[in-house]
C-alpha cells in the first residue's frame, strides 16, 4: 500500500490520552511519517496556541487545524485557514446561549488574546483558569461579536440538560454544533462553529495551501466532532470504543492512545517503523 498524501489526526483521545502525553511508539510513528515525507496535520477542537503548546511539550511540531476547522496554521505560524462566523450568525449563536441562561467563551484572534470571557462565564472553572493567560473579560459580548471576527463559542464541563437547549436552538440554522461528553472536566460540553465548518474544511484549506490532493486522505479520530472529517476521508480510522466508533460502526480501528494505538498509523500510511 502506498503512503496517503495527507494524514490527519485528532489530538485528545487519539494522539494522546487524558494525561496529554504522547507515548513513545506513537512519537516514533509521527517521526517516521515526517521522515518519509508524508504530510501530517493535527485537527482539534483546541485553540491553535493551546494545541501547539501541548504538542511542543511532547517534543512535536505539526501544522494545526484548530477550533474544529475555523483556523489553521503551519509550524511557522503561517495562517492557511481563516474561517470566522458571518456576523449575523455569530450574534444568532450568542443569542441562543443567552436564551439558555449561559454565558459562553468567545474565540477571537486578538494580539495575545484567544478568548473573550464574560464576567461570569458558564464554562468550568478549570477551563477559565486554563485560559487565564490568553483571555480577557468583556461585559458586552454582543459588542465583541459585532466588532470583530469570531471563530467559535463554547461552554465546557457543564450539566448536560442545561446545555441541550443550545444544540436544539441552533438545530436547522446551518451553524455547526458539537454537543458531547466533556473529556477533561465533569459534565458535557457544547462547541459552536461557523456555518459549514468542520475539521474537513480545515483539511481542504491545508491541502489547497500545499497543493495536495484530498481524494486519499487518511484521517483518525475519536469524537463526534471528528465524524464529518472521517466521513469525508478516503480512509477513516477510529479509536476503538470511542464515540466516533459508535457513530461510524464498522470503521477501521486502532487501540486507544494509552495503549500506543496511534503507532499503527504509520504502517496504515505505508511507512515502516523499522
Helices and strands as residue ranges (DSSP letters): E 6-9, H 24-35, E 39-43, H 48-57, E 63-66, G 67-69, E 71-73, E 79-82, H 87-99, E 105-110, E 113-117, H 125-131, G 132-134, E 135-137, H 141-147, E 152-158, H 160-170, E 176-181, E 188-193, H 199-210, E 218-221, G 224-226, H 227-232, E 235-239, H 243-247, E 252-254, G 257-259, G 261-263, H 264-268
